[in-house]
């Protein structure tokens, strides 16, 4: 990856894109430190799993109630909702098949849903952490003033946080358009690294013999876990495909062999995010209505046995669900047969589709087991080393860090390759 960065900086166009990406990420991190009038530190956030992890993703902005407190969370949830609805609603499904114009319409729908979710989440945060909100600092509202001005202060705060979420979404889209890699992923990546940096710095600040062993244990665990994630993330099953020779006019076509790569973890972090979003939804509702103690928070906390079982089941379910959306054996079988190809030892048509489906189901099962293990082992390992690392190096955080780093490296390599092709053609 370092060699790729060196090569990229030698090319002016790619260097400009990298600098634009860094500048926009700097603006995002700056917004995470801009205070909002009347909002203090949300100290009792630890009892809500959803808010605790969202604070880690935003680099601590949520805990301190800054302008970008909600980060890119509303946009991610909106994307998930629109993606799920596009499966069940024919109108949305048709938009996804209409090319660039359809994707633009889906993007606009996602933006509107993002604003709605941002309003709802900001209301939930302000109601759930009303102790951290001081309306006397907004519009110079005193205790003797009418209730209307206090309500107006809350409306102002909802507007500010919704605007912060909209700006964050805009920054992510600008990174995608003018920078390198996917902007939304880069914003999440920056937030997680900022939180991780703070946790690691605190370990060095309280340096002693015990913390020395913790730091060494953290280094070893990080190398092993990240290495395992990268290895599995790049693993794939290659299905050989042979194309028969065809004579068209005076030319002969075909006769070549290729393969169909099926990644072990083709769905990436999405099944885990879907499972986490469903398990976190009750936390969001409980926080919205202001309940401080409930059965859910007592028995379904992160790391509990019921939470672990439900999380694993949901991960397996969404792994198969997402794979069915991405990989269609019938379409691939028709495409292979239409181009005069076949899988050695398998008859064309339905037997080929059944063969592809069988392999896909097996690989998806192992990929789901892998995601379930990633959801459990890293949090337990880092939690054993230091409790401050549990929220930072969660399963979602680890997968996002690795996936975004690999995606960034691949984006740089593809742009370097395209630049070399352009230079060769000139």
Beta strands, then each sheet from edge to edge (+ up, - down):
strand 1: 236-243
strand 2: 246-248
strand 3: 251-253
strand 4: 257-263
strand 5: 341-342
sheet 1: 4+ 1- 5+
sheet 2: 2+ 3-
end
